[in-house]
Amino acid sequence: MEVFILLVVRPGLENEVYEKLKDRPEVKEIYRLYGDYDIIIRLSVEGIKALDEFHDKVLRKLRGIEISETLIASSY
C-alpha cells in the first residue's frame, strides 16, 4: 500500500529527521515542503500492520517530529 506522511518538525531538526528517514527501505520518496508541513514522505508498506510498525518504531522515536498526518492512498 502507498502512504504519504506529512511531518511538522521542530525548527532546526529538519536535516536530522531527513537523514534518519532517507535510507529506510519503506521510504520511497522524501521532500522538504514550504507551508504548514516541513517534510512529506511516501512509503510503500505491505499493509496496516507494517504501517503501524513504521509509525510506532520509527516515527515516534525520532527526536524533532511534532506532528504527523498520515494519508493512505487509494486508486480510482
C-alpha positions in Angstrom: 0.0 0.0 0.0 1.1 3.5 -0.7 1.1 6.0 2.1 2.0 9.7 2.4 3.0 11.1 5.7 3.2 14.9 6.3 5.5 16.0 9.1 5.9 19.1 11.2 9.4 19.2 12.6 10.9 21.3 15.4 12.8 24.1 13.8 16.5 23.3 13.3 16.0 19.5 13.3 14.7 19.1 9.7 18.0 17.7 8.4 18.4 15.3 11.3 14.9 13.9 10.6 15.6 13.7 6.8 18.9 11.8 7.4 17.2 9.3 9.7 14.4 8.6 7.2 16.0 8.8 3.8 17.6 5.3 3.8 14.7 3.4 5.3 13.6 0.7 2.9 9.9 1.7 3.2 10.6 5.3 2.3 10.4 5.7 -1.5 10.5 9.5 -1.7 11.1 12.3 0.8 10.8 16.0 0.2 11.1 19.3 2.0 8.0 21.4 1.9 7.1 25.0 2.3 3.9 25.9 4.2 2.2 24.2 7.2 4.3 21.0 6.9 8.1 20.6 6.7 8.6 17.2 5.2 6.5 14.7 3.2 7.4 11.1 2.8 6.0 8.4 0.5 6.1 4.9 1.9 5.4 1.6 0.4 4.3 -0.9 3.0 2.6 -4.3 2.9 -0.4 -3.3 5.0 -1.7 -1.7 8.1 0.5 -3.8 10.5 3.6 -2.6 8.6 2.4 1.0 8.7 1.7 0.7 12.5 5.2 -0.7 13.0 6.8 2.1 11.0 4.8 4.7 12.8 5.4 3.3 16.3 9.0 2.1 15.9 10.4 4.7 13.6 8.5 8.0 13.6 7.6 8.1 17.3 11.2 7.6 18.2 12.6 10.4 16.1 13.5 13.5 18.0 12.0 16.6 16.5 8.8 15.4 15.0 6.0 17.4 16.5 3.0 16.5 14.3 2.4 13.8 11.7 -0.6 13.3 9.3 -0.9 10.0 7.6 -2.7 9.7 4.2 -3.4 6.3 2.9 -3.5 6.4 -0.9 -6.3 4.8 -2.9 -6.9 4.5 -6.6 -9.7 5.4 -9.0 
